[in-house]
Amino acid sequence: MADDFVTVEHFENAGEARSAKAFVEMAGVVVLLADEHLPLATMGNLSGTVKLRVPSKDAERAKAVIKQM
């Protein structure tokens, strides 16, 4: 199932990623957050980012929702 998901945005912290996830889900798009705990694991080093991933068929819609945030 996750094979047809694409990354549409990167966030430097999990809080921002979760907010974006909620907005995109309200638009009816399934969302997966990848590497959500990576910034914690790297002790605050912002080299790790949280990826917001959606089904490839919904990528443009998700990008539009995020842009409106």
Order of alpha helices (4+ residues) and beta strands (2+ residues): beta-alpha-beta-alpha-beta-alpha
